[in-house]
Each structure stands twice: as C-alpha cells, then as structure tokens.
Amino acid sequence: GAVSNTFTFTITSTEPALGEASILAYPNPTTGRLEIALDHPAKGQLEVNVYDMLGKNWIAASFQKATDRADYTLDLDNLPNALYFVRIQVAGYQQVLKVVKE
C-alpha cells in the first residue's frame, strides 16, 4: 500500500488567550521585517518567540509594554523562507500567530 506523508500539528496552550486583545502582524507574508501591533490593557514584560514547524525557537525577544497600544518590529531577514508561529505573551496571556517568510 501507499505510505501517507500527511502530518497533523495541533498547537495547544494551558494559558488563556489574550481575549479581547487586538494583535496584528504585517506584512504577512513578509520578506524580512514584521510589524506587530498589540492593543491590550496588560502591561509589563512582553515576550515574543518565533518558532518553525518543528518547534525550533528562531527568535526570542522581550520588550517593556507600558501602554495599552504598542508597536514592535521583528527582523526575520536571517530566517529561511518558511511558515513560522509567532507567540506573544504578556502578563500571563498568550496569542500565537502564523506568519509566512518568503
């Protein structure tokens, strides 16, 4: 019989999502620079991690979030072209976005 090369990935989290937060990551797809716009009342240490499909952590960045609305720039220039998961965490909340680097 034929061998199936189909894989299913399930991303799960035990932490709550950001709820009413507005998070935009653009441009998507990107050729290098990724702008992240976050609108959420939580303040403090903001952690941003970029993972590939195999779970390798390519970027780990942290920022101080002092206002409800904040904008950040990630440089993906040195990453291979692929699909990535961008995990954004602040004050116990978490959101994961899919981003394509091309």
For each residue, the residues with C-beta under 8 A, 3 or more apart:
1:
2:
3:
4:
5:
6:
7:
8:
9: 53
10:
11: 85 96
12:
13: 17 94 96
14:
15: 89 92 93 94
16: 19 92 93 94
17: 13 21 93 94 95
18: 21 23 40 42 88 90 93 94 95
19: 16 93
20: 40
21: 17 18 38 39 40 93 95
22: 37 38 39 40
23: 18 36 37 38 39 40 88 95 97
24: 35 36 37
25: 28 34 35 36 37 86 97 99
26: 30 34 35 37
27: 30 34 35
28: 25 34 99 100
29: 99 100 101 102
30: 26 27 33 34 76 99 100 101 102
31: 101 102
32: 75 76 77 101
33: 30 73 74 75 76 77
34: 25 26 27 28 30 73 74 75 76 86 99
35: 24 25 26 27 71 72 73
36: 23 24 25 48 71 72 73 74 86 88
37: 22 23 24 25 26 69 70 71
38: 21 22 23 46 65 69 70 71 72 88 90
39: 21 22 23 68 69
40: 18 20 21 22 23 68 90 93
41: 68
42: 18 65 90 91 92 93
43: 65 66 67 90 91
44: 64 65 90 91
45: 62 63 64 65 90
46: 38 62 63 64 65 70 72 88 89 90
47: 60 61 62 87 88 89 90
48: 36 59 60 61 62 63 72 74 86 87 88 89
49: 57 59 60 61 86 87 89
50: 57 58 59 74 76 79 84 85 86 87 99
51: 55 56 57 58 84 85 87
52: 55 56 58 82 83 84 85
53: 9 82 83
54:
55: 51 52
56: 51 52
57: 49 50 51 60
58: 50 51 52 79 84
59: 48 49 50 74 76 79
60: 47 48 49 57
61: 47 48 49 72 74
62: 45 46 47 48
63: 45 46 48 70 72
64: 44 45 46
65: 38 42 43 44 45 46 70 90
66: 43 70
67: 43 70
68: 39 40 41
69: 37 38 39
70: 37 38 46 63 65 66 67
71: 35 36 37 38
72: 35 36 38 46 48 61 63
73: 33 34 35 36
74: 33 34 36 48 50 59 61 86
75: 32 33 34 78
76: 30 32 33 34 50 59 79 84 99 101
77: 32 33
78: 75
79: 50 58 59 76 82 84 101
80: 101
81: 101 102
82: 52 53 79 100 101
83: 52 53 98 99 100
84: 50 51 52 58 76 79 98 99 100 101
85: 11 50 51 52 96 97 98 99
86: 25 34 36 48 49 50 74 96 97 98 99
87: 47 48 49 50 51 94 95 96
88: 18 23 36 38 46 47 48 94 95 96 97
89: 15 46 47 48 49 92 93 94
90: 18 38 40 42 43 44 45 46 47 65 93
91: 42 43 44
92: 15 16 42 89
93: 15 16 17 18 19 21 40 42 89 90
94: 13 15 16 17 18 87 88 89
95: 17 18 21 23 87 88
96: 11 13 85 86 87 88
97: 23 25 85 86 88
98: 83 84 85 86
99: 25 28 29 30 34 50 76 83 84 85 86
100: 28 29 30 82 83 84
101: 29 30 31 32 76 79 80 81 82 84
102: 29 30 31 81
